[in-house]
Amino acid sequence: MNIKKYVWPGVLFILWLGIFGYFSSVSMSGVSDNRMWKVTYKQNVDASEPAGWVGKLEQRGTRKVDVQSVVLMENGKAVMRKDKFFEGRAEDRSWTALHPFSSELYLGDAPKKGRVYQAAVTWKENETSYTDTFRLD
């Protein structure tokens, strides 16, 4: 048996596991029960950008809805609320698209162990308002 031919694939696999573990440990995300919204809160690892954690909301699918507000909560208490959205790039270089909706939301501190994080998205379709609240893990 030639062990040398298994060494490089093994090394590459261990390296891949390490990189995957690092990047998955510096983020948390959640998807609404109706699978329409996804929020990701992750550590900014780009040295050219401000330090901290960045939240991003994305609409999954192409339904035309109007987002009224987004709230990020820690243990049931709002830590961020955004209720005005304009399409395009803001002064802080964050980007917002209205249809399908996508927006960077928040630059903040790292999540604390033992706390529960949730997102609430309030949106309107055909003059009816809906609120989807879901957990970030």
Disulfide bonds with the S-S distance in Angstrom:
none
